[in-house]
């Protein structure tokens, strides 16, 4: 098993995040440093992670694609995605992994599913999330309450698919990737998870950028066409 941690300027949190993962999981930890200007890479290595560095910032989607390519080239049967800011509780990992073991290909850790902890967001952001949830759920025929969650687990089939087809545009890494999984016949489910406060660092999103990409994603989902499935046996 491998845990993929995309990171950008998270020197304040990366060490404790890796320690939390290693305490809970018997897994390789891969940190994909997406062009950090601080000591993120050095602190990740010191904490025992394997580090792959981008020479400059390419975005979280590109960082995850790098992670999936790394995983696909190795013997890993399961991968997990965890953010580098400390908001994801490694204590929830067992439930995500159990779902993969039961046959799911993509397991989304939802902040809004029944049984999840309290997670407060602004009214405008919550509205955006509801719009994406409704449009995507209708398209894939399964209710997903948290389309932008970055806490996920993946089967080997999903690893191989995303190594070649993972989207890199902002927000597409979370939303459009679910479309790609669906149109390639992968089983997608969500389970409730809790969310911690950021341990440090600064969130990278901004309102104007988020609105632009919300509109783009709604259009992408609305006109989505099938992607070529993986050959049987993968």
N, C-alpha and C positions, 0 to 999 in steps of 0.2 A: 504494500500500500504506500501511496505517496500523498503528501499534503502540499498543495500549491498555494503559495502566499505571494500575490502580487504586491509590490511595495514601491512607494515613491516618497522619499524624505520622511521616513518613519523611524529615525534613529532613537527617538524617545520611547518607542513602544515595541520595536521588533524583538528585542531580547526576551521580554516577558511573554510576548505572544508565542515565540518558539518554545520557551520553557513550559508554558501551559499545554501546548500541543504534545510535547514529549512526555509530559507527566501523565497524560490521559491515553495516548495512542502509541502503539508500536509501529511507527511509520517513518519513512524518509521524509524530511522536510525540505522542500525546494522553495527558496525565495527568489523570485524574479524581480530584480532591482531595475525599475523602469527609468533609468537615467537620473537617479538621485544625486543631489548636490551635497548631501551630508554623509554621515558615516553609517548609513543603513547597511550597506554590504558588509563592512568590517564587523559590525555588531552582530549581524546575522551569522557570519562564519564563526565568530567567537561563541555563539550560542549553540553551535553544532549543526547548522543548516548547510546544505549545498546551495551555492549562490550562482545564478546566471545573471549577467548584467547586460542591459541594453546600453549602447553608447550615448543615447539621448532619449528623451521622453517620447514614447510611441503610443501611450494610452493603455488603460487596464486591459482592454480586449486583446491587444497585441501581446501584452505580458502573459495573459492566460493562454494564448495560442502557443507561445514559447513553452509554457509549462506543460501543455498537453503534448507537444511534440517530444519534449524530454521524456514524459511518462510513456508515450507510445513506443519510444525506442528502447524501453526497458521492460522488465518482467512484471510490471505492476498490473494487478487485476482490478484494483479500485483506486480512485483518486478522490481527494476532497479539496475543496476551495475554501479558504479562510482569509478574511481581511487582515491587514497588518496593523490596524489601529486599536485592536483589543476589544472591539465591540462584540465579536462572536465568542460565545461561551463554549470552550472545548467539551464541557460536560454534556452538551447536546449531540456531540459527534456520534455516540454509540447508536442513537436512534436513527440517524441518517444512514449509518453503515448497515444497520439491521435491515432497513428498507431496500438497500442495494442487494443485500444477501437474499432477500425474498423475491428478487426478480426485477426490481425497478432499475432503469438505466440512468435517469436523472432525478435526483431527489433534492427538492428546493426546501430550504429551511425558512419557513414563513414567520414573519413578525406579526401577522394579522390573522392567521388561522385560529380556529377555536382551540383554546388551551395554551396559546402563546402568552408570554408575559406582556405587561403594559409597555407600549412603545409610543411615545408622543412625537408627532410631526406637525409642521405648520398646516393650516387649513388648505393652502394652495398646493402644497406638496401632496397632501392626502388626496385631494381631488385628482391630481395628475396620476397618482398611483391607482385610484379607482377606475379612471378612464382606461389606462393600460390593461388593468386586470380584466375589465369587462370585454374589451376588444379582443385581447389575446385568448381569453377563456372561450369566447364564442368561436374563434377560429380553430382552436385545437380540440374543442369538444370536451374540455375538462376545466373545472374551476381552479384557477391559480390566483390566490389572494395577494401574493407578494412577488410580482414579476421582476422587481429590481433587486431581489435578495442576492447577496454575494456569498451566502453560506450554503454550499451545495456538495453533493456527493455524486460520483459517476462510476458506472460500470466500465469494463474494458471496451465494450462496443462504443460507448460514448466517448471514451478517451480517443479511440482511433478516428471516430468521426470528427471530433473537434480539433484534432491535430491538423486536419486539412481544411476544415470549413468554419472555424470559429471566427465570428465577426469582430472587427476591430474598432468600429465607430463608437463614440460615446453612447452609453446605455444599450447599444446593440449587444454588447457582451452578455448582458443579462436577459434582455427581452427577445431579441432576434434569435439568440442561440436556442431558445425554447421552440421557436418555429422550426429551425433547422432539425432539431431532435425529433419533433413531431412528424415532419415530412419524410424523415428517414426511418420511421417506424419504431422509434425508441419509446419506451414506457416512461412517462413523466408523472411523478406524484409530488405532493408537498406535505410536510409535517410541521407542527408548531415548534418554534424555538424562542428562546429569550434573547434580549439584546442589551448589552452593557453600554454605559457611557464611554465615549472615546477616552483612552488612556492618555492621549497626547496628540500632537500634530494638528493639522488644519484640514478640514474637508475640502475636496477639490472642486466641488460643483458650484455653479452660480446660477441665478434665476434666469437670466436671459438665455444662457446656453441650454439650460434644462427645458425651457419652453420650446425653443427651436427643435431640440431633439425629440421632445414629446410629439410635436406635430409630425416630424419626419417618421417616427416609429409608428404612429397611428396609420399613416399612409402605407408604410411598408407592410404592416400586418394586414391591412385591408385589401391589398392587391397581391398578397403573397402567392407564389406558385410553388409547386413541389420541387424539391431538390432531388438529385439523383441518389437513390438509396445505396447503402453499402451492399456489397455482394453477400449472399447468404453464406453463413459459416463464420462470419466475423463477430 
